[in-house]
Amino acid sequence: MDPFSPEGELLNIQNAFHTGEYQTVLDTSTSSLSTQSALPARILKLRAQIALGNTNEALADIEGEEDVPDLAAVKAYAQYTAGNTSKALQTVEQLATDAAENATVQVLGGTVLQAEGRSEEALALLSKHQGSLEAVALIVQIHLVQNRTDLALKEVQAARRWAQDSLLVNLAESWVGLRVGGEKYQAAFYVFEELAQAPSTTSTKSLVGQAVAELHLGRLPEAEAALQQAMEKNPKDAEVIANTIVLNVISGKDVGELVESLRSTAPQHAFLSDLEEKSVLFDKAASKYSAKVAS
């Protein structure tokens, strides 16, 4: 039996990870798992450590075990997260050659490659998956970044045929729905609302998803309530801060303090990079015009 299937023993810990309940992942006992599930569960716990900012602990845990492709991929991802880009890329490139069929290598290697802007290489690695829903979800995200909603939708529809009501398929379909718009906004909202309201999946990630759907539906007070709840859970969550900035801009509120908070929390965040790019373009356009002085 597939341990990640609806009947599998890893379903709960996997769902906790993908809804952002990282502490729950770490707190989950894995002592009674089968031999087949032991390594996948360990990988999820290591990734949860990294997501919580405990990169050094994750690296220490796998020291000397780099001969296992899964753990080598985790180490490379942890190194990349810690800023050791060149070493991480070197490892990922080697793993993509030597262990391209490994699911953990595909997902974490693809994540690193995409973060470096090497989308086609990431997709080439991910395309080697054999029924990995996490690989599918990452492929969907990459296509959305590429503004290829058509390819993202095609990927989701294909996965829906064999994965049916999987959490990751529902999430991926919701991401695409937020890009497609129209009635898909409401469908995405229902998915995120269900996750955000269930005690076992009420994470900042689920609340941000709900808030984004509310924003698209024009329900600003509801979006603000969801983001406030997320902020109370984790005031340093970069996605919460970034989406609160968007909400406040739409609402006509000052965002100076929030922007500085985001710079302090996640200086390399995509929102800040985009903001800087737009600022440079604005200054460049403004420089073409000079104020006229009345005589």
HUFENJO-V292727 format. One record per residue. RES is the residue in one letter. PSI is psi in radians with two decimals (999 if undefined). Layout:
res:RES psi:PSI
res:RES psi:PSI
This chain:
res:M psi:2.41
res:D psi:2.11
res:P psi:-0.28
res:F psi:0.00
res:S psi:2.92
res:P psi:-0.44
res:E psi:-0.05
res:G psi:2.77
res:E psi:-0.19
res:L psi:0.03
res:L psi:-0.81
res:N psi:-0.78
res:I psi:-0.60
res:Q psi:-0.79
res:N psi:-0.65
res:A psi:-0.73
res:F psi:-0.82
res:H psi:-0.23
res:T psi:0.09
res:G psi:0.22
res:E psi:1.19
res:Y psi:-0.63
res:Q psi:-0.62
res:T psi:-0.68
res:V psi:-0.81
res:L psi:-0.57
res:D psi:-0.23
res:T psi:2.23
res:S psi:2.32
res:T psi:0.21
res:S psi:-0.46
res:S psi:0.10
res:L psi:2.70
res:S psi:2.88
res:T psi:-0.66
res:Q psi:-0.59
res:S psi:-0.18
res:A psi:-0.85
res:L psi:-0.82
res:P psi:-0.67
res:A psi:-0.70
res:R psi:-0.71
res:I psi:-0.78
res:L psi:-0.69
res:K psi:-0.72
res:L psi:-0.74
res:R psi:-0.59
res:A psi:-0.69
res:Q psi:-0.82
res:I psi:-0.74
res:A psi:-0.53
res:L psi:0.02
res:G psi:0.10
res:N psi:0.96
res:T psi:-0.73
res:N psi:-0.66
res:E psi:-0.72
res:A psi:-0.75
res:L psi:-0.70
res:A psi:-0.61
res:D psi:-0.55
res:I psi:0.16
res:E psi:2.23
res:G psi:0.05
res:E psi:0.40
res:E psi:-0.12
res:D psi:-0.23
res:V psi:2.03
res:P psi:-0.71
res:D psi:-0.80
res:L psi:-0.58
res:A psi:-0.67
res:A psi:-0.72
res:V psi:-0.74
res:K psi:-0.77
res:A psi:-0.74
res:Y psi:-0.73
res:A psi:-0.74
res:Q psi:-0.73
res:Y psi:-0.77
res:T psi:-0.60
res:A psi:-0.06
res:G psi:0.01
res:N psi:1.19
res:T psi:-0.86
res:S psi:-0.77
res:K psi:-0.70
res:A psi:-0.78
res:L psi:-0.67
res:Q psi:-0.75
res:T psi:-0.78
res:V psi:-0.76
res:E psi:-0.68
res:Q psi:-0.74
res:L psi:-0.63
res:A psi:-0.39
res:T psi:-0.74
res:D psi:-0.46
res:A psi:0.77
res:A psi:-0.32
res:E psi:-0.11
res:N psi:2.23
res:A psi:-0.69
res:T psi:-0.69
res:V psi:-0.74
res:Q psi:-0.86
res:V psi:-0.89
res:L psi:-0.65
res:G psi:-0.76
res:G psi:-0.65
res:T psi:-0.78
res:V psi:-0.79
res:L psi:-0.75
res:Q psi:-0.69
res:A psi:-0.47
res:E psi:0.07
res:G psi:0.24
res:R psi:1.11
res:S psi:-0.75
res:E psi:-0.64
res:E psi:-0.68
res:A psi:-0.79
res:L psi:-0.65
res:A psi:-0.70
res:L psi:-0.79
res:L psi:-0.52
res:S psi:-0.20
res:K psi:-0.01
res:H psi:2.66
res:Q psi:1.31
res:G psi:0.44
res:S psi:1.97
res:L psi:-0.52
res:E psi:-0.64
res:A psi:-0.74
res:V psi:-0.80
res:A psi:-0.70
res:L psi:-0.66
res:I psi:-0.74
res:V psi:-0.79
res:Q psi:-0.73
res:I psi:-0.76
res:H psi:-0.63
res:L psi:-0.68
res:V psi:-0.60
res:Q psi:0.00
res:N psi:0.56
res:R psi:1.17
res:T psi:-0.57
res:D psi:-0.73
res:L psi:-0.63
res:A psi:-0.76
res:L psi:-0.72
res:K psi:-0.70
res:E psi:-0.76
res:V psi:-0.79
res:Q psi:-0.67
res:A psi:-0.75
res:A psi:-0.59
res:R psi:-0.53
res:R psi:-0.51
res:W psi:-0.23
res:A psi:-0.23
res:Q psi:-1.98
res:D psi:0.62
res:S psi:2.54
res:L psi:-0.81
res:L psi:-0.63
res:V psi:-0.73
res:N psi:-0.74
res:L psi:-0.82
res:A psi:-0.72
res:E psi:-0.62
res:S psi:-0.69
res:W psi:-0.78
res:V psi:-0.71
res:G psi:-0.65
res:L psi:-0.42
res:R psi:-0.66
res:V psi:-0.75
res:G psi:-2.86
res:G psi:-2.37
res:E psi:-0.28
res:K psi:-0.42
res:Y psi:-0.81
res:Q psi:-0.68
res:A psi:-0.72
res:A psi:-0.69
res:F psi:-0.77
res:Y psi:-0.69
res:V psi:-0.87
res:F psi:-0.63
res:E psi:-0.74
res:E psi:-0.74
res:L psi:-0.73
res:A psi:-0.49
res:Q psi:-0.31
res:A psi:2.24
res:P psi:-0.60
res:S psi:-0.24
res:T psi:0.32
res:T psi:1.39
res:S psi:2.95
res:T psi:-0.61
res:K psi:-0.77
res:S psi:-0.70
res:L psi:-0.67
res:V psi:-0.73
res:G psi:-0.76
res:Q psi:-0.76
res:A psi:-0.71
res:V psi:-0.72
res:A psi:-0.72
res:E psi:-0.71
res:L psi:-0.78
res:H psi:-0.50
res:L psi:0.00
res:G psi:0.28
res:R psi:1.36
res:L psi:-0.76
res:P psi:-0.69
res:E psi:-0.67
res:A psi:-0.73
res:E psi:-0.71
res:A psi:-0.74
res:A psi:-0.73
res:L psi:-0.62
res:Q psi:-0.71
res:Q psi:-0.72
res:A psi:-0.68
res:M psi:-0.62
res:E psi:-0.58
res:K psi:-0.68
res:N psi:1.61
res:P psi:-0.18
res:K psi:0.16
res:D psi:2.09
res:A psi:-0.66
res:E psi:-0.60
res:V psi:-0.81
res:I psi:-0.82
res:A psi:-0.76
res:N psi:-0.47
res:T psi:-0.62
res:I psi:-0.81
res:V psi:-0.80
res:L psi:-0.79
res:N psi:-0.60
res:V psi:-0.79
res:I psi:-0.64
res:S psi:-0.07
res:G psi:0.41
res:K psi:2.76
res:D psi:2.45
res:V psi:0.12
res:G psi:-0.82
res:E psi:-0.68
res:L psi:-0.67
res:V psi:-0.74
res:E psi:-0.63
res:S psi:-0.71
res:L psi:-0.69
res:R psi:-0.63
res:S psi:-0.67
res:T psi:-0.79
res:A psi:1.36
res:P psi:-0.37
res:Q psi:0.23
res:H psi:2.49
res:A psi:-0.59
res:F psi:-0.74
res:L psi:-0.67
res:S psi:-0.74
res:D psi:-0.68
res:L psi:-0.75
res:E psi:-0.73
res:E psi:-0.78
res:K psi:-0.61
res:S psi:-0.73
res:V psi:-0.75
res:L psi:-0.68
res:F psi:-0.80
res:D psi:-0.65
res:K psi:-0.75
res:A psi:-0.71
res:A psi:-0.51
res:S psi:-0.29
res:K psi:-0.20
res:Y psi:2.45
res:S psi:2.51
res:A psi:2.41
res:K psi:2.29
res:V psi:2.14
res:A psi:2.37
res:S psi:999
